[in-house]
Amino acid sequence: MLPKPLLARWAGLLSVSLSLLCAPATAQQASTAALSVTVTNAATGEHLRGAQVILLATGLGGITNETGVLLLDGMAPGARTVEVRYLGFAPERAAVLLRNDHTAELDFALQVRPVALAALQVKVHKKTRRLELTGFERRKARGFGTFITRQDIEARQPQRMSDVLRNVPGIHLASTGFSDSRASMLRSTPSRRCPIQYYMDGVQVFAFNIDDVRPHDIEGLEIYKGASEVPPDFNRGTALCGVIVIWTRIER
């Protein structure tokens, strides 16, 4: 039989070992919360495709699909504040509590935002400076990446956002449904196609389909086709396949 001091030492080591073994399981359990957001037009009940959903203070978000729904999963539990924006509608916020192994649901019925003529004249002036204020022009002056403005988009008169990007060198469009209206953005590499990361109004978005955004809603696009082009503003060390940055006309 081992002496008591030695037994106590072995018991302590065993306790530490068990704690280390349990740690990975705990870490995995900490990221199993999910959130489903549905966005509709309060006046008509129509589901709004392309609504911007942001989890404030987290840097996370996404865009609603053709049924007006966005599903975000694999998130850490805790209290969150969710904001929804859509051009022509008043933004709304709601609080939600995310729990492990549970999908929280939020429904937003957005109200059309009335626009007075005088206010519209002021906003037009703001929009001409929007890209400058976001750093768009500063990054464009670096000489890296492809930049597309609202004037470029209007000149092309595209039906979908994938039409805007179809002729950009190095970009591959892959249909995720029965037509290009559900196109996703991928970058071709010698051995595989590499998923691009997306940012909308400075927030990284997930579960994203490029055609969920309407060309009419876009003020500007920044396209970086590889990690070497991506500026520090949008490089979190994981942008190996490039980044597409979307600036909308939605007022904050």
C-alpha positions in Angstrom: 0.0 0.0 0.0 1.3 3.5 -0.9 2.1 6.0 1.9 -0.6 8.6 2.5 1.5 11.6 1.2 2.1 9.7 -2.1 -1.6 8.7 -2.4 -2.6 12.4 -1.9 -0.2 13.4 -4.6 -1.5 10.8 -7.1 -5.1 11.9 -6.3 -4.2 15.5 -7.1 -2.6 14.5 -10.4 -5.7 12.4 -11.3 -8.0 15.3 -10.6 -6.0 17.6 -12.8 -5.9 15.0 -15.6 -9.7 14.5 -15.4 -10.2 18.2 -15.6 -8.1 18.5 -18.8 -9.9 15.6 -20.4 -13.3 17.2 -19.7 -12.2 20.6 -21.0 -12.6 19.9 -24.7 -16.1 18.6 -24.2 -17.1 21.7 -22.3 -15.7 23.9 -25.0 -17.7 22.1 -27.6 -20.9 22.4 -25.6 -20.3 26.1 -25.3 -21.0 26.7 -29.0 -24.2 24.8 -29.8 -26.7 27.7 -29.6 -28.6 28.7 -32.7 -30.8 31.6 -33.8 -33.5 31.8 -36.4 -34.6 35.2 -37.6 -37.7 35.9 -39.8 -38.3 39.3 -41.3 -41.5 40.4 -42.9 -43.2 43.6 -44.2 -45.6 44.6 -41.4 -48.1 46.1 -43.9 -48.3 43.2 -46.4 -46.9 40.2 -44.5 -44.4 39.7 -47.4 -41.2 37.9 -46.4 -38.3 40.2 -47.0 -35.3 38.7 -48.8 -32.0 40.4 -48.3 -32.7 41.9 -44.9 -29.5 42.6 -42.9 -29.4 40.9 -39.5 -26.7 42.0 -37.1 -25.8 40.6 -33.6 -24.6 43.9 -32.0 -21.2 43.9 -30.3 -20.3 40.5 -31.7 -19.2 41.3 -35.3 -21.6 38.5 -36.5 -24.6 38.7 -38.8 -26.1 37.6 -42.1 -28.7 38.1 -44.8 -32.2 36.6 -45.0 -33.0 34.2 -47.8 -35.9 34.1 -50.2 -38.3 33.1 -47.4 -37.1 36.0 -45.2 -35.3 33.7 -42.9 -31.7 33.6 -41.6 -30.4 30.7 -39.5 -27.2 31.2 -37.5 -25.8 28.2 -35.6 -22.7 27.2 -33.7 -22.8 30.3 -31.5 -21.9 30.7 -27.8 -24.8 31.0 -25.4 -25.7 34.2 -23.7 -27.8 37.4 -24.0 -27.6 39.1 -27.4 -29.2 42.2 -29.1 -30.3 41.7 -32.7 -30.8 44.5 -35.2 -32.5 44.2 -38.5 -32.2 46.6 -41.4 -33.8 46.8 -44.8 -33.7 49.7 -47.3 -36.9 51.7 -47.1 -37.9 50.3 -43.7 -37.3 51.5 -40.2 -34.6 49.3 -38.4 -35.7 47.3 -35.4 -33.9 45.7 -32.4 -34.8 42.9 -30.1 -33.1 41.1 -27.2 -32.7 37.3 -27.2 -31.2 34.7 -24.9 -29.2 32.0 -26.6 -29.0 28.6 -24.9 -27.1 25.4 -25.6 -28.8 22.8 -27.7 -31.6 25.2 -28.5 -32.7 27.3 -31.5 -34.1 30.7 -30.4 -36.6 32.4 -32.8 -37.1 36.0 -33.5 -39.8 37.5 -35.8 -39.4 41.1 -37.1 -42.3 42.9 -38.9 -40.7 46.0 -40.3 -42.5 49.2 -40.8 -42.1 51.2 -44.0 -40.2 54.4 -43.3 -41.9 57.4 -44.7 -39.5 59.8 -46.5 -40.3 63.5 -46.6 -39.0 65.5 -49.6 -36.8 67.8 -47.6 -35.2 64.8 -45.7 -34.6 63.1 -49.1 -32.6 66.1 -50.3 -30.3 65.9 -47.3 -29.8 62.1 -47.6 -28.8 62.4 -51.3 -25.9 64.6 -50.2 -24.9 62.1 -47.5 -24.9 59.2 -49.9 -22.4 60.9 -52.2 -20.0 60.8 -49.3 -20.9 57.4 -47.8 -18.1 55.5 -49.5 -15.6 58.1 -48.6 -16.7 57.9 -44.9 -16.4 54.1 -44.9 -12.8 54.2 -46.1 -13.7 52.9 -49.6 -11.8 55.6 -51.4 -8.8 55.3 -49.1 -8.5 51.5 -49.8 -9.1 52.0 -53.5 -6.1 54.3 -53.6 -3.9 51.5 -52.4 -4.2 49.9 -55.8 -5.2 46.4 -54.5 -8.6 44.8 -55.2 -11.5 45.5 -57.5 -13.9 48.4 -56.7 -17.4 48.8 -58.0 -19.6 51.8 -57.3 -23.3 52.4 -57.5 -22.8 54.3 -60.7 -21.0 51.2 -62.2 -23.9 49.0 -61.1 -26.6 51.4 -62.5 -24.7 51.5 -65.8 -24.9 47.7 -66.1 -28.5 47.5 -65.1 -28.1 44.0 -63.5 -31.1 41.9 -62.5 -29.1 40.1 -59.7 -25.9 40.7 -57.7 -24.3 37.7 -59.4 -24.7 39.6 -62.7 -22.5 42.3 -61.2 -19.7 39.9 -60.3 -20.0 37.6 -63.3 -17.1 39.2 -65.3 -14.8 39.9 -62.4 -11.5 38.1 -63.0 -10.7 35.2 -60.6 -14.3 34.9 -59.4 -16.4 31.7 -60.0 -20.1 31.7 -59.6 -21.7 28.4 -58.6 -25.4 27.8 -58.5 -26.7 26.4 -55.2 -30.2 25.8 -56.5 -32.1 25.4 -59.8 -30.9 28.7 -61.2 -28.3 31.4 -60.7 -30.7 33.3 -58.5 -29.2 31.1 -55.7 -25.6 31.7 -56.7 -22.8 31.5 -54.2 -19.4 33.1 -54.5 -16.3 30.9 -54.8 -12.8 31.6 -55.8 -11.1 29.1 -58.2 -7.7 27.7 -57.1 -5.6 25.1 -58.9 -6.8 22.2 -56.7 -10.2 23.4 -55.4 -12.7 26.2 -55.2 -12.1 28.4 -52.1 -15.0 30.0 -50.3 -14.8 33.8 -50.0 -15.6 35.7 -46.8 -18.2 38.4 -46.8 -18.6 41.7 -45.0 -21.6 43.9 -45.1 -21.4 47.5 -43.8 -18.3 46.5 -41.9 -19.8 43.4 -40.2 -18.8 39.9 -41.2 -21.8 37.9 -42.4 -22.4 34.2 -42.6 -24.9 31.8 -44.2 -24.7 34.2 -47.1 -25.9 34.0 -50.7 -24.8 36.8 -53.0 -28.2 37.0 -54.7 -30.0 37.6 -51.4 -28.8 41.2 -51.9 -30.6 43.4 -54.4 -28.3 45.5 -56.7 -30.5 48.5 -56.0 -29.5 48.4 -52.3 -25.7 48.6 -53.0 -23.6 51.7 -52.7 -20.3 50.0 -53.4 -18.4 46.7 -53.6 -14.8 45.9 -52.7 -13.4 42.6 -54.0 -10.2 41.1 -52.8 -9.2 37.9 -54.5 -6.6 36.6 -52.1 -5.1 37.1 -48.6 -2.3 39.3 -50.0 -4.9 41.9 -51.2 -7.1 42.0 -48.1 -6.5 45.2 -46.0 -6.2 44.9 -42.2 -9.8 46.3 -41.9 -11.2 42.9 -43.1 -8.4 40.5 -42.3 -8.8 38.4 -39.2 -6.2 36.0 -40.2 -8.6 33.6 -42.0 -9.2 35.4 -45.3 -7.1 33.0 -47.3 -9.6 32.9 -50.1 -10.3 36.6 -50.3 -13.0 38.9 -49.2 -16.0 40.7 -50.7 -17.1 43.8 -48.9 -20.6 45.2 -49.5 -21.6 48.7 -48.6 -25.4 49.3 -48.7 -27.4 52.4 -49.0 -29.2 51.6 -45.7 -29.0 54.5 -43.3 -27.8 53.6 -39.8 
